[in-house]
């Protein structure tokens, strides 16, 4: 009987630990910025979804392209219709892994600089990228951020010749997850 009770308690503690090893957010933020001679272009999307398996370091992001908001409606329209073709390619995805996930301690305050390697799918094109990321634990709140640059041509995002001198060929991307939450099984 003691063996059975001990086994059940061990199993329950494993299930609880396993559940806490996966974190998620539905309120991540993606911002992109393009410095241009005539007018800078910036857009923000605050509906980035992410799941992070802390023990393995696997992390995934998904974001609706139509969720990017611009200061000018015409820029938003051009972005969705002419550049990223949001009706044809509605989402961008990233699936990758953090190097050395065991070096991150979620039990104490600290900042952890990591490298994330994975596949980014944007505009129907999937390419491997490697980006630096920062994981921060403060007062039991776990946040993450990264900044990197994408070349539009690598994702076959075409810039019309008439405006090619006014739009940068590279875009600065900032991703921020203000807080991850435990993913609980149903």
NORJO-V512833 format. One record per backbone hydrogen bond with DSSP energy under -1.0 kcal/mol. CO is the residue of the C=O (numbers start at 1). NH is the residue of the N-H. Records with the same first field share a line. If there is no record, write none. Layout:
CO: NH, NH
This chain:
1: 5
2: 6
3: 7
4: 8
5: 9
6: 10
7: 11
8: 12
9: 13
10: 14
11: 15
12: 16
13: 17
14: 18
15: 19
16: 20
21: 54
22: 183
23: 52
24: 181
25: 50
28: 48
29: 176
30: 45
31: 174
32: 43
33: 172
34: 41
41: 34
43: 32
44: 69
45: 30
48: 28
49: 62
50: 25
51: 60
52: 23
53: 57
57: 98
58: 53
59: 96
60: 51
61: 94
62: 49
63: 92
64: 67
65: 68
69: 44
72: 76
73: 77
74: 78
75: 79
76: 80
77: 81
78: 82, 83
79: 84
80: 86
85: 89
90: 65
92: 63
93: 121
94: 61
95: 119
96: 59
97: 117
100: 103
101: 104
110: 137
112: 135
114: 133
115: 99
116: 131
117: 97
118: 129
119: 95
120: 127
121: 93
122: 125
125: 122
127: 120
129: 118
131: 116
133: 114
134: 145
135: 112
136: 143
137: 110
138: 141
141: 138
142: 180
143: 136
144: 177
145: 134
146: 175
148: 173
150: 171
152: 155, 157
153: 156
160: 163
163: 166
169: 152
171: 150
172: 33
173: 148
174: 31
175: 146
176: 29
177: 144
181: 24
